Amino acid sequence: MTQSLSTAQASIDRRRLMEGALACAAFILTVPAANWMIGTVGTVCVPAGPCLIPVAPGLMAPSGVLMIGLALVLRDVVQRRLGVAWSALAVCVGAVLSGLVAPTPLVVASAVAFLVAEFADLAVYTPLQRRGFVRAVFLSSLVGLVVDSMLFLWIAFGSLDYLAGQVVGKAGMVVLSLPAALWLRQRDERLGLA
């Protein structure tokens, strides 16, 4: 009986680590993907500025918002599976990889904004996760996306011109990911991963 319990626990631990590693890899890749998109993907590219996409009627944002909105949620999954230290390490690795696909000033702005935003996100997510994973993901992502948007725009472009678009675009991606977060929470409870 004890051996079957330890085998079941080992299986749960392997699943947690495997899912954590996949979420961590996806999270890491969102950082350089966002930085690459900002300089190359958009309906319009501003000279010495970002490439923009429409995120709402009359509202434009740097195209990287699509990746960063997803990254904020993936970071919460990484923490849930692997812990806070892995989340912080993943941000650093993502920033290093960004240096391969984006100009240095953009990488620095992204890394600083993302690290500060991640710690703001963590400060909200960590105490709330025990009271509700989906609520914690939503609220922490909102805090993180506002902090990230403000710092990134200011450091990268010296302006908050696209702040509203950044916030709307990232919030939209977070809202689109909430059903997946709800599914994950329910699945975790069913499998004993919670």
C-alpha positions as YAML, in Angstrom:
chain: A
units: angstrom
residues:
- id: 1
  name: MET
  ca: [0.00, 0.00, 0.00]
- id: 2
  name: THR
  ca: [2.78, 2.44, 0.97]
- id: 3
  name: GLN
  ca: [4.71, 1.60, -2.19]
- id: 4
  name: SER
  ca: [1.68, 2.29, -4.41]
- id: 5
  name: LEU
  ca: [1.20, 5.65, -2.66]
- id: 6
  name: SER
  ca: [4.84, 6.60, -3.21]
- id: 7
  name: THR
  ca: [4.59, 5.45, -6.86]
- id: 8
  name: ALA
  ca: [1.49, 7.59, -7.32]
- id: 9
  name: GLN
  ca: [3.24, 10.57, -5.72]
- id: 10
  name: ALA
  ca: [6.30, 10.04, -7.94]
- id: 11
  name: SER
  ca: [4.02, 10.03, -10.98]
- id: 12
  name: ILE
  ca: [2.39, 13.28, -9.85]
- id: 13
  name: ASP
  ca: [5.81, 14.85, -9.23]
- id: 14
  name: ARG
  ca: [7.05, 13.79, -12.70]
- id: 15
  name: ARG
  ca: [3.93, 15.27, -14.30]
- id: 16
  name: ARG
  ca: [4.34, 18.51, -12.34]
- id: 17
  name: LEU
  ca: [7.99, 18.80, -13.42]
- id: 18
  name: MET
  ca: [7.26, 17.96, -17.05]
- id: 19
  name: GLU
  ca: [4.41, 20.45, -17.28]
- id: 20
  name: GLY
  ca: [6.51, 23.03, -15.45]
- id: 21
  name: ALA
  ca: [9.38, 22.56, -17.87]
- id: 22
  name: LEU
  ca: [7.05, 22.96, -20.88]
- id: 23
  name: ALA
  ca: [5.46, 26.10, -19.42]
- id: 24
  name: CYS
  ca: [8.90, 27.46, -18.53]
- id: 25
  name: ALA
  ca: [10.19, 26.89, -22.08]
- id: 26
  name: ALA
  ca: [7.10, 28.54, -23.57]
- id: 27
  name: PHE
  ca: [7.42, 31.43, -21.13]
- id: 28
  name: ILE
  ca: [11.11, 31.94, -21.97]
- id: 29
  name: LEU
  ca: [10.34, 31.97, -25.70]
- id: 30
  name: THR
  ca: [7.61, 34.61, -25.35]
- id: 31
  name: VAL
  ca: [10.19, 37.21, -24.28]
- id: 32
  name: PRO
  ca: [12.37, 37.15, -27.44]
- id: 33
  name: ALA
  ca: [9.26, 36.60, -29.58]
- id: 34
  name: ALA
  ca: [7.72, 39.79, -28.18]
- id: 35
  name: ASN
  ca: [10.91, 41.78, -28.75]
- id: 36
  name: TRP
  ca: [11.25, 40.47, -32.29]
- id: 37
  name: MET
  ca: [7.61, 41.30, -33.05]
- id: 38
  name: ILE
  ca: [7.98, 44.89, -31.79]
- id: 39
  name: GLY
  ca: [10.62, 45.57, -34.40]
- id: 40
  name: THR
  ca: [9.23, 43.58, -37.31]
- id: 41
  name: VAL
  ca: [5.50, 42.79, -37.11]
- id: 42
  name: GLY
  ca: [2.72, 45.33, -37.33]
- id: 43
  name: THR
  ca: [0.27, 47.13, -39.53]
- id: 44
  name: VAL
  ca: [2.47, 50.22, -39.23]
- id: 45
  name: CYS
  ca: [6.05, 50.66, -38.03]
- id: 46
  name: VAL
  ca: [6.95, 54.03, -36.50]
- id: 47
  name: PRO
  ca: [10.42, 55.35, -37.49]
- id: 48
  name: ALA
  ca: [12.72, 54.91, -34.46]
- id: 49
  name: GLY
  ca: [9.72, 53.39, -32.68]
- id: 50
  name: PRO
  ca: [7.71, 50.21, -32.45]
- id: 51
  name: CYS
  ca: [5.70, 48.31, -35.02]
- id: 52
  name: LEU
  ca: [2.06, 48.72, -34.04]
- id: 53
  name: ILE
  ca: [-1.10, 46.66, -34.29]
- id: 54
  name: PRO
  ca: [-4.71, 47.67, -33.64]
- id: 55
  name: VAL
  ca: [-6.00, 46.30, -30.33]
- id: 56
  name: ALA
  ca: [-9.34, 48.11, -30.26]
- id: 57
  name: PRO
  ca: [-11.10, 50.64, -32.48]
- id: 58
  name: GLY
  ca: [-8.79, 53.66, -32.66]
- id: 59
  name: LEU
  ca: [-6.26, 52.09, -30.27]
- id: 60
  name: MET
  ca: [-2.80, 50.90, -31.34]
- id: 61
  name: ALA
  ca: [-0.12, 49.07, -29.36]
- id: 62
  name: PRO
  ca: [3.35, 47.68, -30.00]
- id: 63
  name: SER
  ca: [2.82, 44.20, -31.45]
- id: 64
  name: GLY
  ca: [4.70, 42.47, -28.63]
- id: 65
  name: VAL
  ca: [1.61, 42.88, -26.43]
- id: 66
  name: LEU
  ca: [0.29, 39.65, -27.87]
- id: 67
  name: MET
  ca: [3.22, 37.66, -26.49]
- id: 68
  name: ILE
  ca: [3.57, 39.49, -23.19]
- id: 69
  name: GLY
  ca: [-0.10, 39.01, -22.29]
- id: 70
  name: LEU
  ca: [0.46, 35.28, -22.76]
- id: 71
  name: ALA
  ca: [3.79, 35.44, -20.89]
- id: 72
  name: LEU
  ca: [2.15, 36.89, -17.78]
- id: 73
  name: VAL
  ca: [-0.14, 33.88, -17.54]
- id: 74
  name: LEU
  ca: [2.60, 31.36, -18.37]
- id: 75
  name: ARG
  ca: [4.69, 32.84, -15.56]
- id: 76
  name: ASP
  ca: [1.94, 31.99, -13.11]
- id: 77
  name: VAL
  ca: [1.88, 28.40, -14.39]
- id: 78
  name: VAL
  ca: [5.67, 28.18, -14.02]
- id: 79
  name: GLN
  ca: [5.41, 29.34, -10.42]
- id: 80
  name: ARG
  ca: [2.59, 26.89, -9.77]
- id: 81
  name: ARG
  ca: [4.64, 23.98, -11.13]
- id: 82
  name: LEU
  ca: [8.27, 24.88, -10.39]
- id: 83
  name: GLY
  ca: [8.33, 27.75, -7.90]
- id: 84
  name: VAL
  ca: [9.25, 31.43, -7.75]
- id: 85
  name: ALA
  ca: [12.99, 30.98, -8.40]
- id: 86
  name: TRP
  ca: [12.31, 29.29, -11.74]
- id: 87
  name: SER
  ca: [10.04, 32.17, -12.75]
- id: 88
  name: ALA
  ca: [12.76, 34.74, -12.10]
- id: 89
  name: LEU
  ca: [15.39, 32.61, -13.85]
- id: 90
  name: ALA
  ca: [13.12, 32.22, -16.87]
- id: 91
  name: VAL
  ca: [12.80, 36.02, -17.20]
- id: 92
  name: CYS
  ca: [16.59, 36.34, -17.23]
- id: 93
  name: VAL
  ca: [17.04, 33.57, -19.80]
- id: 94
  name: GLY
  ca: [14.34, 35.16, -21.99]
- id: 95
  name: ALA
  ca: [16.14, 38.49, -21.82]
- id: 96
  name: VAL
  ca: [19.43, 36.90, -22.87]
- id: 97
  name: LEU
  ca: [17.74, 35.18, -25.81]
- id: 98
  name: SER
  ca: [16.13, 38.50, -26.76]
- id: 99
  name: GLY
  ca: [19.60, 39.85, -27.39]
- id: 100
  name: LEU
  ca: [19.80, 37.52, -30.37]
- id: 101
  name: VAL
  ca: [16.72, 38.96, -32.11]
- id: 102
  name: ALA
  ca: [16.30, 42.56, -30.98]
- id: 103
  name: PRO
  ca: [18.38, 45.74, -30.57]
- id: 104
  name: THR
  ca: [20.11, 46.16, -27.21]
- id: 105
  name: PRO
  ca: [18.02, 49.18, -26.03]
- id: 106
  name: LEU
  ca: [14.83, 47.22, -26.66]
- id: 107
  name: VAL
  ca: [16.21, 44.18, -24.84]
- id: 108
  name: VAL
  ca: [17.26, 46.28, -21.84]
- id: 109
  name: ALA
  ca: [13.87, 48.01, -21.69]
- id: 110
  name: SER
  ca: [12.11, 44.68, -21.99]
- id: 111
  name: ALA
  ca: [14.25, 42.95, -19.37]
- id: 112
  name: VAL
  ca: [13.98, 45.74, -16.79]
- id: 113
  name: ALA
  ca: [10.23, 46.20, -17.33]
- id: 114
  name: PHE
  ca: [9.56, 42.48, -17.31]
- id: 115
  name: LEU
  ca: [11.61, 41.79, -14.17]
- id: 116
  name: VAL
  ca: [9.96, 44.60, -12.22]
- id: 117
  name: ALA
  ca: [6.54, 43.59, -13.53]
- id: 118
  name: GLU
  ca: [7.19, 39.96, -12.66]
- id: 119
  name: PHE
  ca: [7.97, 40.87, -9.07]
- id: 120
  name: ALA
  ca: [4.80, 43.00, -8.92]
- id: 121
  name: ASP
  ca: [2.90, 40.05, -10.43]
- id: 122
  name: LEU
  ca: [4.46, 37.68, -7.89]
- id: 123
  name: ALA
  ca: [3.55, 40.00, -5.01]
- id: 124
  name: VAL
  ca: [-0.11, 39.74, -6.02]
- id: 125
  name: TYR
  ca: [-0.22, 36.14, -7.30]
- id: 126
  name: THR
  ca: [1.59, 34.42, -4.43]
- id: 127
  name: PRO
  ca: [-0.79, 35.36, -1.59]
- id: 128
  name: LEU
  ca: [-3.91, 34.97, -3.76]
- id: 129
  name: GLN
  ca: [-3.15, 31.59, -5.37]
- id: 130
  name: ARG
  ca: [-4.35, 29.60, -2.36]
- id: 131
  name: ARG
  ca: [-7.70, 31.39, -2.44]
- id: 132
  name: GLY
  ca: [-8.26, 30.85, -6.14]
- id: 133
  name: PHE
  ca: [-5.87, 30.15, -8.98]
- id: 134
  name: VAL
  ca: [-7.93, 31.79, -11.73]
- id: 135
  name: ARG
  ca: [-8.56, 34.94, -9.68]
- id: 136
  name: ALA
  ca: [-4.86, 35.09, -8.76]
- id: 137
  name: VAL
  ca: [-3.84, 34.72, -12.42]
- id: 138
  name: PHE
  ca: [-6.25, 37.45, -13.50]
- id: 139
  name: LEU
  ca: [-5.44, 40.01, -10.81]
- id: 140
  name: SER
  ca: [-1.69, 39.44, -10.80]
- id: 141
  name: SER
  ca: [-1.58, 39.60, -14.59]
- id: 142
  name: LEU
  ca: [-3.43, 42.92, -14.55]
- id: 143
  name: VAL
  ca: [-0.94, 44.39, -12.09]
- id: 144
  name: GLY
  ca: [1.99, 42.94, -14.03]
- id: 145
  name: LEU
  ca: [0.79, 44.17, -17.40]
- id: 146
  name: VAL
  ca: [0.29, 47.76, -16.22]
- id: 147
  name: VAL
  ca: [3.73, 47.89, -14.58]
- id: 148
  name: ASP
  ca: [5.38, 46.21, -17.58]
- id: 149
  name: SER
  ca: [3.66, 48.53, -20.06]
- id: 150
  name: MET
  ca: [4.59, 51.73, -18.26]
- id: 151
  name: LEU
  ca: [8.22, 50.80, -17.69]
- id: 152
  name: PHE
  ca: [8.79, 49.30, -21.12]
- id: 153
  name: LEU
  ca: [7.33, 52.22, -23.06]
- id: 154
  name: TRP
  ca: [9.19, 54.77, -20.97]
- id: 155
  name: ILE
  ca: [12.57, 53.02, -21.09]
- id: 156
  name: ALA
  ca: [12.36, 51.91, -24.76]
- id: 157
  name: PHE
  ca: [10.74, 54.97, -26.32]
- id: 158
  name: GLY
  ca: [10.76, 57.73, -23.68]
- id: 159
  name: SER
  ca: [7.01, 58.04, -24.00]
- id: 160
  name: LEU
  ca: [3.78, 56.57, -22.68]
- id: 161
  name: ASP
  ca: [1.96, 57.29, -25.96]
- id: 162
  name: TYR
  ca: [0.86, 53.68, -26.45]
- id: 163
  name: LEU
  ca: [0.07, 52.89, -22.81]
- id: 164
  name: ALA
  ca: [-3.68, 52.49, -23.30]
- id: 165
  name: GLY
  ca: [-3.12, 50.18, -26.27]
- id: 166
  name: GLN
  ca: [-0.53, 48.16, -24.35]
- id: 167
  name: VAL
  ca: [-2.88, 47.67, -21.40]
- id: 168
  name: VAL
  ca: [-5.89, 46.79, -23.57]
- id: 169
  name: GLY
  ca: [-3.89, 44.41, -25.77]
- id: 170
  name: LYS
  ca: [-2.26, 42.58, -22.88]
- id: 171
  name: ALA
  ca: [-5.50, 42.47, -20.87]
- id: 172
  name: GLY
  ca: [-7.24, 40.96, -23.88]
- id: 173
  name: MET
  ca: [-4.64, 38.19, -24.05]
- id: 174
  name: VAL
  ca: [-5.00, 37.55, -20.32]
- id: 175
  name: VAL
  ca: [-8.79, 37.32, -20.60]
- id: 176
  name: LEU
  ca: [-8.47, 34.92, -23.54]
- id: 177
  name: SER
  ca: [-6.20, 32.70, -21.42]
- id: 178
  name: LEU
  ca: [-8.51, 32.53, -18.38]
- id: 179
  name: PRO
  ca: [-10.50, 29.53, -19.66]
- id: 180
  name: ALA
  ca: [-7.21, 27.62, -19.95]
- id: 181
  name: ALA
  ca: [-6.31, 28.66, -16.39]
- id: 182
  name: LEU
  ca: [-9.71, 27.46, -15.16]
- id: 183
  name: TRP
  ca: [-9.27, 24.16, -17.01]
- id: 184
  name: LEU
  ca: [-5.79, 23.77, -15.50]
- id: 185
  name: ARG
  ca: [-7.04, 24.40, -11.96]
- id: 186
  name: GLN
  ca: [-9.85, 21.87, -12.35]
- id: 187
  name: ARG
  ca: [-7.50, 19.33, -13.91]
- id: 188
  name: ASP
  ca: [-4.93, 19.88, -11.14]
- id: 189
  name: GLU
  ca: [-7.56, 19.15, -8.49]
- id: 190
  name: ARG
  ca: [-8.74, 16.04, -10.33]
- id: 191
  name: LEU
  ca: [-5.17, 14.68, -10.75]
- id: 192
  name: GLY
  ca: [-3.94, 15.68, -7.29]
- id: 193
  name: LEU
  ca: [-1.55, 18.33, -8.63]
- id: 194
  name: ALA
  ca: [-3.15, 21.23, -6.76]
...
